[in-house]
């Protein structure tokens, strides 16, 4: 047999069917090819809402029997990595399998494409994933199929974790979003088309993604490594744009005033991060207002407590139709949901800085040693000291219920939790391969196995190299700039772009239409005005903010009386919010 034939998959007849010879390897038994798959199918019990992923089903052995076992809520996805094996499968497969409404076939060598396919399947979300190796073709691409198995399970797990979060916080997200949208409109109405005053502390704008921070950005988290990095930040303060997460702002004051704060928290407890912050700012009379980069779902109470100018971005926290409509109105900068404000800050820094600019960070530890869980002066530590009593240990935060021990930076032992280690994994997935992201923190989880741990001296050399290559973008602030109120305006080009003035006009129209539509829906539910069933379904489908947090709304609107009664309760609360606050725009 020549080399060309060995490179092509060949059907090999046996006494009990065909096997496949490919790359000097039999992909099925040479004696009874269907046996292994048939036995596996006989032992399987497919539960409701299960995704069955078949790896490399070169020949259709067992697939029909497997489809017959599928409950109506289950689905089967076949995945093939090799193009030649895919062609052989299509040429020798059974038409009934390919035509089955609960079956799909995908050929790809990218795990991300499989994940995207899973999320787009008609019966998604699933509750469980079962992966079945159908042939020896799996062994030819073992790392690929291992990745598919891992991420197929993860995408389902992540959906339900996000679903639980949405059930708990979804209503809060929606109310905060509408309150903040109204505030954006009210701010535009007060200032008109004039440029916002730098000392007003009331101006609200929406980031579009076209803005740029000219200086290298230092993202500051609230982890213990911040204490070690203070000297570096202080020494190079004028060369860096200091972007602090909410809990880290107080830890930097009074000697380091951040250029901006990132806020994503939607709940009231984050207000404590801003207690005493104004005192610290007033200590530096030249720096009265710290601007905020805030998620549109961020707590309006916290935004008022912070007192600085607000620049909103959007986080695509769930695939909801109302978010799509808001995006079309605002044309905002949209971030992927990270769960952690520190990870969100890194993502924001990458999008707001020039392509060649480094993004340094410290305080993103996701672990701690025997001392405090956060940097000294951070709001969680202040809260810990404030609540300390004779019966409450000062180190009570060090011993959560799910504490675990890991080996972190410098080979030292650290404590962490499942949530924090999950954030560390997410960091590695999103940023570990990005050469622009530079971790100068000396404590916590090891965030990048690709790069050696960097010291502050390494960071100084990188900063000097960038300054030498782009001197016009790294110029130190002048004395006049230092004497002016701290604002992102001296460092971000494009914030006064005309495009940022037009969204409030469209936003006012959007809010007005929502108010009128919800009023019409209320009249229908009270029997004062009749809508057709199609009109009712269209209105409620587009306004999924009314029920996205319901436990039984994982797949959208459910047309039954119980569901509609709960929708009417949410409808009244949103309408009341718009009715009470919408007049502030005019």
Secondary structure, DSSP 8 states (H G I E B T S, - for coil): --HHHHTS-EEEEETTEEEEEETTEESS-SS-TTHHHHHHHHH----TTEEEEEE---S-TTHHHHHHH--TT-EEEEEE--HHHHHHHHHHS-HHHHT-TTEEEEE-S-HHHHHHHHHHSTT---SEEEEEE-STHHHHTHHHHHHHHHHHHHHHHHHHHHHHHHHHHHHHHHHHHHHHHHHHHHHHHHHTTS---TT-S--EEE--S--EE-SEEEEE-SSTHHHHHHHHHHHTGGGEEEEEEGGGHHHHTTT---SEEEE---SGGGGGGGTTHHHHHHHSTT----EEEEETTS-HHHHHHH-S-EEEEEE--S--HHHHHHHHHH---EE---SSHHHHHHHHHHHHB-TT--EEEES--S-B-SS-SS-TT-HHHHHHHHT-BTTB-TTGGG--TT-EEEE-GGG-EEEE-HHHHHHHHHHHHHHTT-TTEEE---SSS---SSS----HHHHHHHHHHHHHH-GGGS----HHHHHS---STTTEETTT-THHHHHHHHHHHHHHHHHHHHHHHHHHHTTSS---HHHHHHHHHH-GGGTTTSTT-TTS---SHHHHHHHHHHHHHHHHHHHHHGGGG-
